[in-house]
Amino acid sequence: MKKASLILTLAVILCGCGNESMKITVTNPLGVDRSGETVEIPVSFIQSLSGDLAPDGIIVSDAKGNEVPSQIIYNGLKEPQSLIFQPEVKANSEAVYHIAKGVRGEYDTRAFGRFVPERMDDYAWENDRIAFRIYGPALIAKDGPSNGIDVWIKRTDKMVIDRWYADYLAGRNTYHDDNGEGCDCYKVGRTLGAGAMAPYVNDSLWLGINFESYETLDNGPLRISFRLKYPPFLVNGEMVSETRTISLDAGSQLTKVTEEYSGLNEEFAVAAGIVKREEGSELSPSRETGAIAYRLDGGEGGITYIGTLLTTPVEGRDEKNDHLIIITKYTPGTPLSYYTGAGWSKWGFETDEAWTDYLNAFSQKIKSPLQWK
């Protein structure tokens, strides 16, 4: 399978209009309407329009002149790297957008994340559909090591991380119970949780420990991205270091994870895994999807659906150390990206088929991205 990405590269064509603007034509090759997918335009294409690309000085508008929310992406650097927005394109059709100088409107925050030192060094991130967290060094003394991914299910498009933490720490509420907006109903422990990745060498999963440092790269309104560095851990007699770069775009149930390992000089197997529980069961997305899926029954709390999707060739699927795993190869020096996430029966995924259909469609869109002309 060709390595794909939801970041959709477009050609930008100078428009011959009286005012200074750029015209972008986005073509959808699939027979389904497309929305909630992020278009990313490199700075080099629009440098002539605005030399400094000030975040508050560039606007995107649709063919009718309506402003569309956008975000300048820095990737943790001082200079802007790209501009992103989310178009709407009908099935087998195209849509026209314009970039121009202007005063930006107020956009709702639809993606957000931060380091949470007040809760033992969590890093938590969310969008208007779902939320996640991952554990930092302060938690090791209390709960032991864990580099798995935790998921918070939501049924609100509002940002909840700050409020849920504040209520929890003040003793007003606990995010482990459904408070009408969702909850942290998922237990990670010493596992990969909801789709973290680990080296899979000598027929064994080699789990790391909690991250030791973080860097927030971009933070809303459409994308949150950050980088975590992990201390060296043992893999089949060798010490290996790990860096995870994680991003989440507005509207998506799945967060993107990019893994980089150092310490092993030859290609080796890695596996993304979903921890199995007594109250859970495996689901079956299409084999062509390159995904694994799982459901966790929570009684009155509803069903939590987990899905992990590779963009690299699948070397196998298996069950190992109480995990459902999907295996691929890692080449040293080459970052490996995949997607993992969740849905909830109380907000948009009332059946098992609704979740596996979502994973199948997500995979199809990666393989057939929006095109430029």
C-alpha positions in Angstrom: 0.0 0.0 0.0 1.3 3.4 -0.8 2.0 5.5 2.3 -0.7 8.0 2.4 -1.7 11.0 4.5 -4.9 12.9 5.3 -2.9 16.1 4.7 -4.0 17.0 1.2 -1.5 19.0 -0.9 -3.0 21.4 -3.4 -1.8 23.5 -6.2 -2.4 27.2 -5.8 -3.0 29.3 -8.9 -2.8 33.1 -9.0 -6.2 34.5 -9.7 -6.5 37.3 -12.3 -8.8 39.3 -10.1 -8.5 43.0 -9.3 -7.7 42.4 -5.7 -4.7 40.3 -4.6 -5.9 36.8 -4.0 -5.2 33.1 -4.9 -7.6 30.6 -6.3 -7.6 27.0 -5.2 -9.6 24.3 -7.0 -10.2 21.1 -5.0 -11.4 18.0 -6.8 -13.0 15.0 -5.1 -12.5 11.7 -7.0 -14.8 9.6 -4.8 -18.5 9.1 -5.2 -19.2 10.4 -1.7 -19.4 14.0 -0.3 -16.3 15.1 1.5 -15.9 17.4 4.5 -13.9 17.5 7.7 -10.7 16.7 5.8 -7.8 19.1 6.2 -6.2 20.9 3.2 -2.6 22.0 3.8 -1.0 24.6 1.5 2.8 25.1 1.8 3.9 28.7 2.6 6.0 28.7 -0.6 2.8 28.8 -2.7 1.3 31.8 -1.1 4.5 33.8 -0.2 3.8 36.3 -2.9 0.5 37.2 -1.4 1.8 37.8 2.1 5.5 37.8 2.8 5.1 37.4 6.6 1.9 35.2 6.6 0.7 36.8 9.9 -1.9 34.5 11.5 -4.4 37.4 11.7 -3.7 38.7 8.2 -4.8 35.9 5.8 -8.4 34.6 5.2 -9.8 31.8 3.2 -13.3 32.1 1.6 -15.5 29.9 -0.5 -16.9 30.5 -3.9 -19.7 32.6 -2.4 -17.3 34.8 -0.5 -18.1 33.3 2.9 -15.0 33.1 5.2 -13.9 29.6 6.1 -11.9 29.0 9.3 -8.2 28.4 8.8 -5.0 28.1 10.7 -1.4 29.0 10.2 0.8 25.9 10.9 4.3 26.3 12.4 5.2 22.7 13.3 7.1 24.1 16.3 9.3 26.4 14.2 9.5 30.2 14.3 8.5 30.7 10.7 5.1 29.7 9.3 5.1 26.5 7.3 1.7 26.1 5.8 -2.0 27.2 5.9 -4.8 24.7 6.6 -8.5 24.8 6.2 -11.3 22.2 5.7 -13.3 22.4 2.4 -16.6 20.8 1.5 -16.6 19.0 -1.9 -19.5 17.1 -3.3 -19.1 13.6 -4.7 -17.2 13.4 -8.0 -17.1 17.2 -8.0 -14.9 20.2 -7.3 -15.0 23.3 -5.2 -13.3 26.7 -5.5 -11.7 28.6 -2.6 -9.8 31.9 -2.4 -6.9 33.0 -0.1 -6.6 36.8 0.4 -5.3 39.3 2.8 -7.8 40.4 5.3 -8.9 40.6 9.0 -9.8 37.2 10.3 -13.1 36.5 12.0 -13.4 34.8 15.4 -13.2 31.0 15.0 -14.5 28.5 17.4 -11.8 26.3 18.9 -12.2 22.8 17.5 -8.9 21.3 18.4 -6.9 21.9 21.6 -4.3 20.3 23.9 -1.8 21.0 26.6 0.6 19.6 29.2 -1.3 19.1 32.5 1.3 19.3 35.3 -1.5 19.7 38.0 -2.6 16.1 37.2 0.8 14.3 37.4 2.1 15.5 34.0 -0.6 14.2 31.7 -0.6 15.5 28.1 -4.3 15.8 27.0 -5.7 16.7 23.6 -9.1 16.9 22.0 -11.2 18.1 19.1 -15.0 18.6 18.6 -15.5 14.8 18.6 -13.2 13.0 21.0 -10.4 13.5 23.6 -7.2 11.6 24.5 -4.5 11.7 27.1 -1.1 10.2 27.6 0.9 9.8 30.8 4.0 11.8 32.0 6.8 11.1 34.4 5.1 12.2 37.6 2.6 9.4 37.4 5.2 6.6 37.6 5.6 6.8 41.3 1.9 6.4 41.9 0.7 4.0 39.2 3.9 2.6 37.6 5.0 3.0 34.0 2.5 3.3 31.1 3.0 4.6 27.6 -0.4 3.6 26.3 -3.0 6.0 24.9 -6.1 6.8 27.0 -9.4 8.0 25.4 -12.1 10.2 26.7 -15.4 9.8 25.0 -17.5 12.9 24.4 -21.0 13.9 23.3 -20.4 17.6 23.0 -18.5 19.6 20.4 -17.2 22.0 23.1 -13.7 21.7 24.5 -13.8 19.9 27.9 -10.2 19.2 29.0 -9.7 22.2 31.2 -13.1 22.1 32.8 -13.0 18.3 33.5 -9.6 18.5 35.1 -10.5 21.6 37.2 -13.7 19.9 38.5 -11.8 16.7 39.2 -9.0 18.3 41.1 -11.4 20.5 43.1 -13.5 17.5 44.1 -16.6 18.9 42.4 -16.9 16.1 39.9 -15.0 13.1 38.5 -14.4 12.6 34.8 -14.6 8.9 35.4 -18.4 9.2 35.5 -20.6 10.5 32.6 -21.4 14.0 33.5 -23.7 14.6 30.6 -20.8 15.4 28.2 -18.9 12.2 28.3 -16.3 10.6 30.5 -13.0 8.8 30.9 -14.4 5.3 30.9 -11.3 3.7 29.5 -8.6 2.0 31.6 -5.0 1.8 30.3 -2.7 0.5 33.0 0.5 -1.2 31.8 -0.8 -1.7 28.2 -0.8 0.0 24.8 -4.4 1.2 25.7 -6.3 2.6 22.7 -3.8 2.0 19.9 -0.3 2.9 21.0 2.6 1.3 19.1 5.5 -0.8 20.4 8.4 -2.7 18.8 7.4 -6.3 18.1 10.7 -8.2 18.1 11.3 -11.9 18.7 7.6 -12.5 18.9 7.3 -10.1 21.9 5.8 -6.7 22.5 8.4 -4.3 24.1 6.6 -1.5 26.0 8.3 1.8 26.8 7.6 4.0 29.8 6.1 7.4 30.4 7.3 10.3 28.2 10.1 12.5 29.7 9.6 15.7 27.7 7.1 17.4 25.4 6.8 20.2 22.9 3.6 21.7 21.7 3.9 22.4 17.9 0.5 23.9 17.0 -2.6 24.5 19.0 -5.9 25.2 17.3 -8.4 26.3 16.2 -8.3 23.4 13.6 -5.3 21.3 14.6 -3.4 20.4 17.8 0.0 18.8 17.4 2.8 18.0 19.8 5.9 15.9 20.2 6.8 13.5 23.0 10.2 12.1 23.8 10.6 8.9 25.7 13.6 7.6 27.7 15.5 4.6 26.3 13.9 1.2 27.0 14.9 -2.4 26.4 14.1 -4.2 23.1 15.4 -7.7 22.8 18.7 -6.8 24.6 19.2 -3.4 22.9 18.3 0.0 24.3 15.9 1.9 22.0 14.7 5.5 22.2 11.3 6.7 20.9 9.8 9.9 19.7 6.0 10.3 19.1 4.6 13.2 17.1 0.8 13.3 17.6 -1.8 15.5 15.9 -5.6 15.8 15.8 -7.6 17.7 13.3 -11.1 19.1 13.8 -13.9 16.7 12.9 -11.9 13.5 13.1 -12.4 10.5 15.5 -8.8 9.4 14.8 -5.6 11.0 16.0 -2.5 10.7 13.9 0.6 9.2 15.5 4.1 9.4 13.9 6.7 7.1 15.4 10.5 7.5 15.3 12.8 4.9 16.9 16.6 5.0 17.3 18.9 2.3 18.6 18.3 -0.5 16.1 20.0 -0.3 12.8 18.0 -2.8 10.8 14.3 -2.9 9.8 12.2 -4.5 12.5 8.5 -5.2 13.2 6.3 -2.9 15.2 2.7 -3.4 16.3 -0.1 -1.0 17.2 -2.3 -2.6 19.9 -5.7 -2.3 21.6 -5.9 -3.8 25.0 -8.5 -6.6 25.4 -10.9 -6.6 28.4 -13.3 -9.2 29.7 -16.3 -7.0 28.7 -14.9 -6.4 25.2 -15.0 -8.1 21.8 -13.2 -7.8 18.5 -14.9 -6.2 15.4 -14.1 -6.8 11.8 -13.5 -3.9 9.5 -12.8 -4.6 5.8 -9.4 -6.4 5.5 -8.5 -3.8 2.8 -8.9 -1.1 5.4 -5.7 -2.1 7.2 -7.3 -1.7 10.6 -8.3 -3.5 13.8 -11.4 -2.6 15.8 -12.8 -3.4 19.2 -15.9 -2.7 21.3 -16.1 -2.3 25.1 -19.5 -2.7 26.7 -20.1 -0.3 29.5 -23.7 -1.1 30.5 -25.6 2.1 31.0 -22.5 3.9 30.0 -22.9 2.8 26.5 -20.3 1.1 24.1 -16.9 2.6 23.5 -15.5 1.7 20.1 -11.7 1.7 19.4 -10.1 1.6 16.0 -6.4 1.6 14.9 -5.6 2.0 11.2 -2.2 1.6 9.4 -1.1 3.6 6.4 1.8 1.1 5.8 1.6 -2.5 4.6 0.0 -4.9 7.1 2.4 -7.7 8.0 -0.2 -9.5 10.2 -2.8 -9.4 12.8 -2.6 -11.3 16.1 -3.4 -11.4 19.8 -0.5 -10.9 22.2 -0.2 -10.2 25.9 -3.9 -9.4 26.1 -3.8 -7.1 23.1 -5.4 -7.2 19.7 -2.4 -6.1 17.5 -1.8 -5.1 13.9 1.8 -5.5 12.7 3.9 -3.6 10.2 7.6 -2.9 9.5 9.7 0.1 10.8 12.7 1.3 8.8 15.3 3.2 10.9 15.5 6.8 9.9 12.0 6.8 8.3 9.1 8.2 10.4 6.0 5.9 10.5 2.5 7.4 10.6 -0.8 5.7 11.5 -4.1 6.6 13.0 -6.0 5.5 16.2 -9.1 6.7 17.9 -12.5 6.0 19.3 -16.3 6.6 19.1 -19.2 6.2 21.4 -22.6 4.6 21.1 -24.1 7.6 22.8 -22.8 10.0 20.1 -22.9 9.0 16.5 -22.1 5.3 16.6 -25.2 3.4 17.6 -24.1 0.1 16.1 -21.0 -1.9 15.5 -21.4 -1.4 11.7 -21.5 2.4 12.1 -18.0 2.2 13.6 -16.4 -0.2 11.1 -18.0 1.7 8.3 -16.3 4.9 9.6 -12.9 3.1 9.6 -13.5 1.8 6.1 -14.4 5.2 4.8 -11.5 6.8 6.6 -9.1 4.4 4.9 -10.7 5.0 1.5 -10.2 8.8 1.9 -6.6 8.3 2.8 -6.0 6.2 -0.3 -8.0 8.6 -2.6 -7.2 12.1 -1.3 -8.7 15.2 -2.6 -6.8 16.3 -5.7 -5.8 19.6 -7.2 -5.9 21.0 -10.7 
